[in-house]
Amino acid sequence: MSERHRLRTVEIPEHEHADLCFHLQLSGSPDLEWWWRGRNKVEAPKAGALILLPPGTRDRLRWEGASDRYVISLDAHLVEDVAHSLHANLAPTYQTHWHLRDELLRQLLAEIGREAIGEWPLGTLYAELLGLSLSTLLLRRYTTSPTQLPLLRGGLQMRAVKASLELMTENLHKDLHLSEIAAITGLSPFHFARLFKGATGLTPYRYLLDQRIRRAKELLQSGALPVAEVAAQVGFYNHSHFSRAFRLKEGMSPKAWRLVHLPNLTY
């Protein structure tokens, strides 16, 4: 979960965090006073400063001044699942930081915040990749017993993954070729397809198809376009191909799906 908060001088009464909690300060330079485990301190964070609090943390906070920040929660069970999937025999416990600087963590939390506020325009896959990257970074740097773990499976850099996802998502209406997508990563189509699947668990075709169906459902639910026009806008120039792909994914035809979700629609 990610939220953007614009705070003024405020005191937060004592509370407990059920999940891992991150703050990324975007602007402002308010003094932060915290109370935790019988300790009390005043910090002077600037833009880019981070807070990292493990699940179970009970604290009280006071900000003296205005700030803009992302507050991001992460279920610790997700980090444990990543540790187990990477064959790390860990039951992670986490460090606590009230005033932290880490450029890689800042960039990652900023990306999560922006994407979440935009309602994940690149889809669930990119959200999961960011969650994987955040989990592995925590395991490498911010558990009480840090360990060396890869940031992403498969060897494809996050920026290349994102660039390829953006290209596909922004061009759902086009008949994209694998070579076009691979070109923006500097890889051959063969190597790109292999590394993309290694990093995401999906082939480029499967990701593109999932995004097309997702966008088609948004258009169908708006009720404004005939099914044939919806098909064209998400890259299916053959109506029967669209209906077949949609039925395989959703278990019903596009028309039937629209009637279920818009029962009062009249044609």
DODREN-208553 format. One record per residue (C-alpha): residue in one letter; x, y, z. Coordinates in pm, whole numbers, plus 32768, in hexadecimal, padded with zeros to 4 digits. Example, Ala and Ser with C-alpha at 12.3 -4.5 7.8 and 13.67 -1.06 7.14 Angstrom:
# DODREN-208553
a84CE7E3E830C
s85577F9682CA
***
This chain:
# DODREN-208553
m800080008000
s808281597FA8
e7FF382AC8008
r806884107FD4
h804C84F08105
r807086688117
l80AD86B08285
r80BC87EC8352
t811F87FF84BD
v807B86CA854F
e80A685CC8665
i804E845F8625
p7FE183AF8767
e8083826587C4
h802B815786C9
e80AA80058654
h81127FA484F1
a80867E598477
d81667E5A8341
l82B97EDC82DB
c8291805582C0
f8360814281EA
h835782BC81D7
l83F8837380B5
q840884EA80EE
l83CB859C7FA2
s83E287068013
g83F987DE8147
s84EB87D4826A
p841D87B683A9
d84B8874384EC
l844885E38541
e842B857C86AE
w83F2840C86F6
w83AF8339882A
w83FD81C58816
r845A80BB8916
g848A81BC8A26
r8570828C8949
n853283EA88C2
k85EE84AF87BB
v85C485D786D0
e863785AA8568
a866086B08456
p861085F58312
k861D869881BA
a858086308070
g85EF84D18018
a85FF845D8182
l856A830A81D6
i84CC82608301
l84C680E3831D
l83F58042842F
p83CD7EC9845F
p827A7E29849E
g821A7E39860C
t82BE7F8E8641
r82018067873C
d825781D48728
r81E1833A874F
l8247844B865A
r823D85C3863B
w8294868D8506
e82DF87FE853E
g829C889883E9
a8216883B8293
s8287871681BC
d821586438097
r825A84CD80A8
y82068371802E
v81A3827B813E
i81C6811680BE
s81697FD3816F
l81F17E7B8115
d81757D3181A2
a82A47C8A8245
h82227B3781D2
l82707BA3806C
v83DD7BD780CC
e83E57A818172
d835479E48037
v84647A887F65
a85707A088055
h84E878A7803C
s84C978B67EC0
l8637791C7EAC
h869777F37F86
a86FA78CD80A9
n86AE781F81F2
l8645795E82A0
a853C79D78391
p858C7B48835F
t85897C478474
y85B57DB1840F
q86837EDD8470
t85D5801B84E8
h863B8167844D
w85A482B984A3
h8685838983C0
l871D82C482A2
r87C9831B815A
d87DC820F804C
e87C7827F7EE3
l8764812C7E57
l865081007F58
r85DE82677F1C
q85C2822D7DA6
l850580E97DD7
l840B817C7ECF
a83DA82AE7DF0
e838A81C97CCA
i829580FE7D9D
g81F0823F7E17
r81CA82D47CBA
e814681927C22
a805081537D3F
i7FC782B87D30
g7F9682827BBA
e7EDA813C7C03
w7FED80627B71
p7FD480BC79FE
l80D17FAA79A5
g7FFE7EA27A50
t80227DA57B66
l81617D117AD5
y82267E537B07
a81967E7A7C65
e820F7D1B7CB8
l83677D627C26
l838A7E997CFD
g831A7DD17E2C
l84207CCA7DDA
s852E7DD27DB8
l84CB7E777F02
s84C67D267FB4
t861D7CBF7F36
l86AF7E137F8E
l862B7DEE80F0
l86C07C93810B
r88117D0B808B
r882B7E48815F
y87267E71826E
t86F07D2B8325
t87B07CF28468
s887C7BEB83AA
p889C7C778245
t88E97B82812F
q894F7B987FC2
l882A7B657ED8
p87EC7BC37D6B
l87157CF77D2E
l865D7C5A7C0A
r86507AFB7B7F
g86C37ABE7A1D
g87C47BD079EA
l86E17CD9794C
q87117E2A79F5
m85DE7ECF7A90
r85FD7FFD79A9
a85F47F14787B
v84C97E597906
k84117FA17941
a8468802C77EB
s83E27EF37741
l82A57EF37815
e826A806377C6
l829780297651
m819B7F0E7652
t80A07FC07732
e80AE81037667
n8082804A751E
l7F6B7F547567
h7EBC7FC37429
k7FE47F66734D
d805A7E1D72BB
l81A57E1E7376
h82C47D427308
l83B07C9F73FF
s84D77D447350
e84407EA07398
i84247E56750C
a857D7DB5751F
a861D7EDD746B
i85E27FCD758D
t86A87EE57672
g87C97EB8757F
l87977D407573
s87467C4D745D
p85DC7BD47459
f86497A7A74CC
h87137AF675F6
f86107BF97653
a84F57AF97656
r85C37A07772A
l86307B0F7825
f84D87BB37836
k843B7A667894
g85537A26798D
a85107B757A35
t83947B777A2A
g83217A107A09
l825D7A6F78CF
t82AF7A777760
p82977BCF76BA
y816A7B4E75F9
r80B57AE27736
y80F37C3177DF
l807B7CEE76AC
l7F447C157692
d7EF37C447803
q7F107DBE77E0
r7E357DBD76A9
i7D257CFB775C
r7D417DDF788D
r7D177F1577B2
a7BFD7E7076EE
k7B3C7E387832
e7B627FA8788A
l7AD8800C7735
l79C07F0C7741
q79587F837899
s794380EA7823
g782B807B7739
a788881827638
l791C80AC7520
p78A07F827457
v79617E417493
a7A087E53733B
e7A937FAD738A
v7B0E7F3574DD
a7BC27E1A742D
a7C6E7F0C733E
q7CD97FF77455
v7D8F7EDD7508
g7E417E5873D5
f7D517D4C7355
y7CF67D9871EF
n7C3F7C4E71CE
h7B057C4D72A6
s7AFD7AD272C2
h7C667AC9733F
f7C0A7BC7744B
s7AD67B0474B7
r7B9E79C174C9
a7CB87A5C7597
f7BC17B0C767D
r7AF979CD76B7
l7C317907770B
k7C967A0E780C
e7B437A6778A4
g7A6F79337860
m796A79EE7792
s794C7AC17659
p798C7C3A7665
k78197C7D762E
a77B47B927747
w78B87C2A782E
r78337D8677E8
l76CD7D197831
v77387C83797E
h77EB7DC379E5
l76F37EB67945
p75A37E04796B
n74DC7F40791F
l75907F8877D9
t74AB7FA776AC
y75257F987546
***
